[in-house]
């Protein structure tokens, strides 16, 4: 085998390995993106599951008393049924650790 042919084989093997790694990275990134259920509204507008533990990222004053940030609770009701209905201002009903049930906009909740 000539030297030129040997070099081309090495280049082809390295190139094939690079393409295989690139395809693997793309498949893993796509799987991760789908697993996090992100929507076109942003990372804090995806669906929450009933029973999921959440924390308020800012103070909230609804019809009742002010609820301080960093309060935690459990999701009781989530009105979004798919990714197209994931408006960041939609009301999410949660039960605080104190037992009080309130509805807060989705964009102030964090997992």
Protein Blocks (a to p, Z undefined) as FASTA:
>chain_A
ZZklmmmmmmmmmmmmmmmmmmmmmmmmmmmmmmnopafkbjklcccdehiacddfbdcd
dfbccddehiacddfbdfbfbfklmcfkbccddddfkopacdddfklpcZZ
